[in-house]
Structure formats: C-alpha cells, structure tokens
Amino acid sequence: MSDHIHALALPRIRALSPYVPGKPIDELARELGLDPADIVKLASNENPMGPNPRILAAIRRAARLLTRYPDGNGFELKAKLGERFGIDAAQITLGNGSNDIIVMVAEAFLAEGRNAVFSQYGFAAYPLATQASGAECREVAAKAWGNDLEGMLTAIDGDTRVIFIANPNNPTGSWVDRQDLERFLARVPGHVLVVLDEAYIEYADDASLPDGLDYVASHPNLLVSRSLCKAYGLAGLRVGYAVSSREVADLLNRVRQPFNVNSLALAGACAALDDDAYLEAGRRVNRHGLAQLQAGLDALGLSWIPMRANFVTVDLGMPAQPVYQSLLRQGVIVRPLDGYGLPGHLRVSVGLDHENRSFLDALAIALKESGHAAH
Ligand SMILES: *Cc1c(COP(=O)(O)O)cnc(C)c1O
C-alpha cells in the first residue's frame, strides 16, 4: 500500500532529499543519557544569547489573544519595518521564516520549462524549492567558496526566472562586495528575479558588504530577503521578510498562506525590532566568538573559510564524519556538510565563550581519536 502511495506522488517530489536540520539538543541528550543543559549545540547558526526578555514579555501579552487569528497582513510589523528602512509597507512580504519567502518565490515564478540559477555550496532551500516547483536547477561552480556572479550571469538564459544569491553565503560564509554586486545588478536581465538572501546581514561589520535594500528602488527585479531567526534570536518563532517592488510583493501575496506568520511571532518580531541593544550585544558576542574560534582552529593547525557571518566552516582535510561523530559523543553538535558536497568540512556556529571553548576542547580530542595529522 505505501509503495502504491509513493508511486502516486509527483516524480519530482519523490526525487527530493528532505532538508536535514542540525541535530536537536533533546535528541542527543536522550541518546547519551545526558541533561539537555550539558549539550553544546553550535549547528544551526542560532543566536547563543538566549531569548530576549523584552520579546518574552511581548509574547506573553500577545498570548491573551491566542484564540483569535493573527493579523493576516502583519500591519504593525510591516509599519515598523517600513519606518526602520524607509520603505512602503506595500513592498514588504512577511514569511514564516525567510525560508517561507524562498518557497513563495518559487511558487510564483518557477515551473516546468523554467530554471533557477544558484551557486554550488548555495543554501539548501534553493534547490529544494526549485525542484519542488518542477523548474530546472542551474548550479554554477563556486568561486572562492561562494557566488561567482560572472559565472551566474553566463548561466542565465531565456527560461531563467530566478537567481538566488545568499550574501553572506551559508554554509561557507563567503560574501560578495558592493562593487561586484552593483556590476552584477547592472547586467542581470530584467526577466530574472534576483533573490538576495541577507539572512546574516545584521552580523556584517565590514563596510564593503553591500546593503541590498539600497538597490530595491532602482531594480524592480530585485527582492531582498531577511530573517529575524538569526541575529534577532527568533529561530523558534519563525519570522522573515522580503523587500521588493510593490508588484513582486503583490504576486507573493497571492501564494502566501493566510496567517503564515503567527500572532506570537508578529508580537515577538515587533519587540525585537524595538530593541537595538540586544542586536548590538549579539554582534559583540559574535565578534568575540569568531576571534576565539579562529584562534583555536589556528592553534589546532586547521584551516577555515574566511567568513562574514556567525559561523566558521572548517576544512579538516580528511572525512569530517568521524570527527563529527566524536564531537557528538562528547555532547557537542556541529554541522557536517556532506549534503553540500563538502564531506571534509564542518560548519560551527559561534556560541558563548564557554561553548566555543567546549567545542575547541572536544575538537582536539576528536582529531586525536580520528588520527588527524594536524593536532
Ligand atoms: C538560516 C537561513 C535562512 C532561513 O532562515 P529562516 O528565517 O530561519 O527561515 C535563509 N537563508 C540562509 C542563507 C540561511 O542561512
């Protein structure tokens, strides 16, 4: 019977490999018989600071209206975003995480006979959404571990409708600078929607990193996607947003699920945008943690990919699985990247000082256990 049901599904859906998230803390705690508080999870680029008390208070207030449907248009959150960035609320699309935005774009613009362009080592949601839509995936070989904008322009043809660019990129942390982005935007044909995915932009303290919002007014085929799940610390609530022309926002609104962002998430996001101090504290924690991780990796003789984000992708120069497994046994969760075609790399999210230290200590042991030459 289940085989029969399987055969009924669309071939392109049967061919999908589901997204593999970082291993949940509770799952590893159960497996090891440990207290979840003793697990260090640096696997999903989450904000390590713990929930912002102001957001918790806003959620508690919003919970009084839990029996009511949320504001399906997200009026207050859009107004806040509009004010903050000087954009019209009609240019904003809210998402259940920015992953939801990616799916909406695919639903609205992709189908069989069309294609989407993205980079090798690009974010996993791009091929998933593209394949699910029936469109062709055009993966362009990476340059310096990230988006080769020239190569991506070359891959565009008359059937291309979407090009996905994460800046900075996940899982490698690589980035494109202002000049390269501007040169690219000037040349990308008008029949292609550029999705500039800026999930990590709040961590950028490099002046050469462009702010995609600066280009939306002048490029009607540009959509900038942002997330409140990373630097703003709302991963569990799921909130993201896109800024685009009104026309593109209107199209996405046609495929957007009614009430896609729940009422607690809307309230939490509004509170998050009102608290720049939390964001700034997170940036400080991140700067400190990046320096700590990089120094620790250097001391272990490991190389890592230069990044502008809240994670470090380490090159082990050997299969990463044994090291990953040893880290798990020691209660440390990081992210293996086999699924991205990087079987010798591990991605480590920046944690708090003691978490980074635990990871580095566990890594030294893991390298020894796996017979790594460089420790
Ligand atoms: C984490 C991530 C997202 C998804 O973020 P959510 O808002 O949690 O859905 C999108 N793009 C990239 C590149 C990411 O790393």
The ligand as an SDF file (V2000), in Angstrom:
LIG
                    3D

 15 15  0  0  0  0  0  0  0  0999 V2000
   19.1030   30.2930    8.0020 C   0  0  0  0  0  0  0  0  0  0  0  0
   18.9770   30.7600    6.5930 C   0  0  0  0  0  0  0  0  0  0  0  0
   17.7420   31.0850    6.0230 C   0  0  0  0  0  0  0  0  0  0  0  0
   16.4510   30.6980    6.6570 C   0  0  0  0  0  0  0  0  0  0  0  0
   16.1630   31.4130    7.7180 O   0  0  0  0  0  0  0  0  0  0  0  0
   14.7460   31.3090    8.4060 P   0  0  0  0  0  0  0  0  0  0  0  0
   14.3770   32.7460    8.5150 O   0  0  0  0  0  0  0  0  0  0  0  0
   15.0180   30.6400    9.6980 O   0  0  0  0  0  0  0  0  0  0  0  0
   13.7980   30.5430    7.5400 O   0  0  0  0  0  0  0  0  0  0  0  0
   17.6980   31.5960    4.7590 C   0  0  0  0  0  0  0  0  0  0  0  0
   18.8130   31.7600    4.0390 N   0  0  0  0  0  0  0  0  0  0  0  0
   20.0080   31.4400    4.5250 C   0  0  0  0  0  0  0  0  0  0  0  0
   21.1990   31.6360    3.6720 C   0  0  0  0  0  0  0  0  0  0  0  0
   20.1240   30.9230    5.8050 C   0  0  0  0  0  0  0  0  0  0  0  0
   21.3130   30.5400    6.2580 O   0  0  0  0  0  0  0  0  0  0  0  0
  1  2  1  0
  2  3  1  0
  2 14  2  0
  3  4  1  0
  3 10  2  0
  4  5  1  0
  5  6  1  0
  6  7  2  0
  6  8  1  0
  6  9  1  0
 10 11  1  0
 11 12  2  0
 12 13  1  0
 12 14  1  0
 14 15  1  0
M  END
$$$$
